[in-house]
Amino acid sequence: MKRSTKIITIVTSFFLIIAIVITARTMIGNHFKKKFSKVPPPGIIVTNAINEQFSEKLETFGTAISSKSKTFKIRKDDVQGELDLKNKVKKGDLILNLKSGKVIAPFDGVLGYTGLTEDIFVSDNIFIITLDDNSTIFSDIKVPESFAPFIKKGLPVEARVSSYKNKVFKGQIDFISSRINADTRSLLSRIKISNQNLELLSGSLLEITVKFNLRNSLSVPDTSIMMEGEKSYIYTVSDEDITNKTEVKIGLRGDGKVEILSGIKEGDLIVAEGLKKVRPKGKINPIKN
């Protein structure tokens, strides 16, 4: 009798422990379910196909050239009084008083002073003052012969310089030579850049991008494109949030966008990011970008 009572006690304790564990797990599960139920399930970012400008590009380098430049060779013993050069002058301003006369600015610009020169063609008693009008900057570029048919006067140009890494200076093609250089197989062209803030200095190395064959085309984010062999696909999204795998023909790519030549139309809702989470004919939780 004592043995059977002991067995009953053990069995009862065993089931009691199991009941406690199950209850505890249920309570913990409900706690976390309640805690995280307010967080929505992860969604899929979608966007509309839109029209944007696309262009082909020619990338090259050039040197910044002032629109006007003047050099004054001054004899040190001809200077009257102390040498006190301003940085900026207006047309007609006095640059320097000399015993032999006055040096007057022929145009608005920025002055530079090179000090005593060691040039063998210039006396040690002579220093150089330069006056540059940098309000407009020019740069001569050599366009490869293969690009020559596309280069036209007025085409937009973008220029960058190492001293302003995050700034783009806007300009245009201002002049095009009438013939290909037989030695370099290139077409000499000149670009013109507005520089009213005088940020670009004469002599600076410019990274130049010439845009040509400009056109407005259907555009989608490059993260929305799926490549399978030589074919390209996009997930379009229906009004019921159902995805459809759609073949598209793509054109130019760049700056995070892709040109769409056919397959979808302007305004179509597409999956922009998270392609690995999407399946054809599947329902998604769209998040509008």
C-alpha positions as CSV (number, residue, x, y, z in Angstrom):
1,M,0.0,0.0,0.0
2,K,2.8,2.3,0.8
3,R,4.5,1.4,-2.4
4,S,1.4,2.2,-4.5
5,T,0.9,5.5,-2.7
6,K,4.5,6.4,-3.5
7,I,4.0,5.6,-7.2
8,I,0.9,7.7,-7.3
9,T,2.7,10.6,-5.7
10,I,5.6,10.4,-8.2
11,V,3.2,10.2,-11.2
12,T,1.1,13.0,-9.8
13,S,4.2,15.2,-9.3
14,F,5.4,14.3,-12.8
15,F,2.2,15.5,-14.4
16,L,2.0,18.5,-12.2
17,I,5.5,19.6,-13.3
18,I,4.5,19.1,-17.0
19,A,1.4,21.1,-16.4
20,I,3.4,23.9,-14.8
21,V,5.9,23.9,-17.7
22,I,3.1,24.0,-20.3
23,T,1.4,26.8,-18.4
24,A,4.6,28.8,-18.1
25,R,5.4,28.4,-21.8
26,T,1.9,29.5,-22.7
27,M,2.1,32.6,-20.5
28,I,5.5,33.5,-21.8
29,G,4.4,33.0,-25.4
30,N,1.3,35.2,-24.9
31,H,3.5,37.8,-23.3
32,F,5.8,38.1,-26.3
33,K,3.0,37.8,-28.7
34,K,1.2,40.7,-27.1
35,K,4.5,42.6,-26.9
36,F,5.3,42.3,-30.5
37,S,1.8,42.2,-32.0
38,K,2.0,46.0,-32.5
39,V,4.9,45.7,-34.9
40,P,3.6,45.2,-38.4
41,P,5.1,42.4,-40.5
42,P,7.9,43.4,-42.8
43,G,6.6,44.9,-46.0
44,I,7.9,45.2,-49.6
45,I,8.9,48.6,-50.9
46,V,7.1,49.5,-54.1
47,T,7.1,52.6,-56.4
48,N,5.6,53.8,-59.6
49,A,7.4,53.8,-63.0
50,I,8.0,57.4,-64.0
51,N,9.4,59.3,-66.9
52,E,12.9,60.8,-66.4
53,Q,15.7,62.2,-68.5
54,F,18.4,59.8,-69.8
55,S,21.5,60.6,-71.7
56,E,24.7,59.0,-73.0
57,K,27.9,60.4,-71.6
58,L,31.4,61.2,-72.6
59,E,33.8,61.5,-69.7
60,T,37.1,63.3,-70.0
61,F,39.5,65.8,-68.4
62,G,40.4,69.4,-69.0
63,T,42.2,72.4,-67.5
64,A,40.3,75.5,-66.3
65,I,41.1,78.6,-68.3
66,S,40.1,82.2,-67.3
67,S,37.8,84.1,-69.7
68,K,40.3,87.0,-69.5
69,S,43.8,87.1,-68.3
70,K,46.5,89.8,-68.1
71,T,50.1,89.7,-66.9
72,F,52.1,92.7,-65.6
73,K,55.9,92.6,-65.4
74,I,56.9,95.1,-62.7
75,R,60.4,96.3,-61.9
76,K,60.9,96.2,-58.2
77,D,62.8,99.5,-58.1
78,D,59.9,101.1,-60.0
79,V,57.4,100.5,-57.2
80,Q,56.4,103.7,-55.4
81,G,55.6,103.2,-51.7
82,E,54.7,99.9,-50.1
83,L,53.5,96.9,-52.1
84,D,49.9,96.3,-51.0
85,L,48.0,94.2,-53.5
86,K,44.2,93.6,-53.2
87,N,42.8,90.2,-54.0
88,K,39.8,91.4,-56.1
89,V,39.6,94.5,-58.3
90,K,37.1,96.2,-60.5
91,K,37.7,97.6,-63.9
92,G,39.5,101.0,-63.5
93,D,40.8,100.3,-60.0
94,L,44.4,101.2,-59.1
95,I,46.5,98.1,-58.9
96,L,49.9,99.6,-58.2
97,N,51.6,103.0,-58.1
98,L,54.8,103.1,-60.0
99,K,57.4,105.9,-60.5
100,S,56.8,105.5,-64.2
101,G,53.1,105.6,-64.0
102,K,50.0,103.7,-62.6
103,V,48.9,100.1,-63.2
104,I,45.1,100.2,-63.7
105,A,42.8,97.1,-63.9
106,P,41.5,96.8,-67.5
107,F,38.7,94.5,-66.3
108,D,37.1,93.0,-63.1
109,G,39.2,90.1,-61.8
110,V,41.4,88.5,-59.2
111,L,45.0,89.4,-58.7
112,G,47.9,87.1,-58.2
113,Y,51.5,87.8,-57.2
114,T,54.3,85.4,-58.0
115,G,57.1,87.2,-56.3
116,L,60.6,87.4,-57.7
117,T,60.9,85.1,-60.6
118,E,63.8,82.8,-61.3
119,D,62.9,82.6,-64.9
120,I,66.1,83.0,-67.0
121,F,64.2,85.3,-69.4
122,V,63.2,87.7,-66.6
123,S,65.5,89.8,-64.5
124,D,65.7,89.2,-60.8
125,N,64.6,92.7,-60.3
126,I,61.2,91.9,-61.9
127,F,58.1,90.3,-60.3
128,I,54.9,89.2,-61.9
129,I,51.3,90.3,-61.2
130,T,48.5,88.4,-62.9
131,L,44.9,89.5,-63.3
132,D,42.3,86.8,-64.1
133,D,38.6,87.1,-64.8
134,N,37.3,83.8,-63.5
135,S,33.6,84.7,-63.6
136,T,33.4,82.4,-66.6
137,I,35.7,79.4,-67.0
138,F,36.6,77.7,-70.3
139,S,38.2,74.4,-70.9
140,D,39.4,72.7,-74.1
141,I,38.7,69.0,-74.5
142,K,39.6,66.4,-77.1
143,V,36.6,64.5,-78.2
144,P,37.4,61.0,-79.6
145,E,36.6,60.7,-83.3
146,S,34.0,58.0,-82.6
147,F,32.0,60.6,-80.5
148,A,32.3,63.5,-82.9
149,P,28.9,62.9,-84.7
150,F,27.1,63.4,-81.3
151,I,28.8,66.5,-80.1
152,K,26.8,69.7,-80.7
153,K,27.1,73.3,-79.5
154,G,25.0,73.9,-76.5
155,L,25.1,70.3,-75.1
156,P,25.0,70.2,-71.3
157,V,28.3,69.7,-69.5
158,E,29.0,68.8,-65.8
159,A,32.4,69.5,-64.3
160,R,33.9,68.4,-61.0
161,V,37.1,69.5,-59.2
162,S,39.0,67.9,-56.3
163,S,38.7,70.9,-54.1
164,Y,34.8,70.7,-54.2
165,K,34.2,66.9,-54.3
166,N,30.5,67.1,-53.7
167,K,29.7,70.0,-56.1
168,V,28.8,69.8,-59.7
169,F,29.5,72.8,-61.9
170,K,27.1,73.2,-64.9
171,G,28.1,74.3,-68.3
172,Q,27.8,73.7,-72.0
173,I,29.7,73.1,-75.2
174,D,30.6,76.5,-76.5
175,F,32.8,75.8,-79.5
176,I,33.5,72.8,-81.8
177,S,36.4,72.6,-84.2
178,S,35.6,72.1,-87.9
179,R,38.0,69.2,-88.4
180,I,39.4,66.0,-86.8
181,N,43.0,66.3,-85.7
182,A,44.8,63.7,-87.8
183,D,47.5,63.0,-85.2
184,T,45.2,62.6,-82.1
185,R,42.1,61.3,-84.0
186,S,40.1,63.8,-81.9
187,L,37.8,66.8,-82.3
188,L,38.9,69.9,-80.3
189,S,36.0,71.4,-78.4
190,R,35.7,74.1,-75.8
191,I,33.3,74.1,-72.8
192,K,32.0,77.1,-71.0
193,I,31.1,77.1,-67.2
194,S,29.5,79.9,-65.2
195,N,31.7,80.6,-62.1
196,Q,30.1,83.6,-60.5
197,N,31.2,82.6,-57.0
198,L,34.8,82.3,-58.2
199,E,35.1,78.8,-56.8
200,L,36.9,77.4,-59.8
201,L,40.5,78.7,-60.2
202,S,42.4,79.0,-63.5
203,G,44.6,76.0,-63.9
204,S,42.4,73.6,-62.0
205,L,42.1,70.0,-63.3
206,L,38.4,69.4,-64.2
207,E,36.6,66.1,-64.5
208,I,34.2,66.7,-67.3
209,T,31.1,64.9,-68.4
210,V,29.4,65.8,-71.7
211,K,25.8,64.6,-72.0
212,F,24.4,63.8,-75.4
213,N,21.5,61.9,-77.0
214,L,19.2,63.3,-74.3
215,R,15.7,61.9,-74.1
216,N,12.8,61.3,-71.7
217,S,12.2,57.6,-71.0
218,L,10.4,55.4,-68.5
219,S,12.6,54.9,-65.4
220,V,12.7,52.4,-62.6
221,P,15.2,51.9,-59.7
222,D,18.0,49.6,-60.6
223,T,17.1,47.5,-57.5
224,S,13.9,46.5,-59.2
225,I,15.5,44.7,-62.1
226,M,16.0,40.9,-62.1
227,M,18.4,39.4,-64.7
228,E,17.9,35.8,-65.9
229,G,20.4,35.1,-68.6
230,E,20.0,37.9,-71.2
231,K,16.4,38.6,-70.2
232,S,15.3,41.3,-67.7
233,Y,12.2,41.1,-65.4
234,I,10.3,43.3,-63.0
235,Y,7.6,42.5,-60.5
236,T,4.5,44.6,-61.2
237,V,1.9,44.9,-58.4
238,S,-1.9,44.7,-58.9
239,D,-4.6,46.6,-57.1
240,E,-5.0,43.5,-54.9
241,D,-1.3,43.6,-54.0
242,I,-0.6,40.5,-56.1
243,T,2.8,40.4,-57.9
244,N,3.3,39.5,-61.5
245,K,6.7,38.7,-63.0
246,T,6.9,40.8,-66.2
247,E,9.6,40.8,-68.8
248,V,11.0,44.2,-69.8
249,K,13.5,45.5,-72.3
250,I,16.0,47.8,-70.7
251,G,18.2,50.6,-72.1
252,L,20.7,52.9,-70.3
253,R,21.7,52.4,-66.6
254,G,23.2,54.9,-64.3
255,D,22.7,57.0,-61.2
256,G,20.6,54.3,-59.5
257,K,18.0,54.1,-62.3
258,V,17.3,52.0,-65.4
259,E,15.7,53.0,-68.6
260,I,12.7,50.8,-69.6
261,L,12.1,50.6,-73.4
262,S,9.1,48.2,-73.3
263,G,7.2,45.9,-71.0
264,I,5.5,48.3,-68.6
265,K,3.9,51.8,-68.8
266,E,4.2,55.0,-66.9
267,G,2.4,54.8,-63.5
268,D,2.6,51.0,-63.1
269,L,3.3,50.0,-59.5
270,I,6.4,47.8,-59.2
271,V,8.5,46.2,-56.5
272,A,11.4,48.5,-55.9
273,E,13.3,46.6,-53.2
274,G,13.3,43.2,-51.5
275,L,13.0,41.0,-54.6
276,K,14.2,37.9,-52.7
277,K,11.1,38.1,-50.5
278,V,8.7,38.1,-53.5
279,R,7.2,35.2,-55.5
280,P,5.2,35.4,-58.7
281,K,1.5,35.6,-58.1
282,G,2.2,36.1,-54.4
283,K,0.4,38.6,-52.1
284,I,2.6,41.3,-50.5
285,N,2.3,44.0,-47.9
286,P,3.4,47.0,-50.0
287,I,5.2,50.0,-48.6
288,K,5.0,53.0,-50.9
289,N,8.4,54.6,-51.5
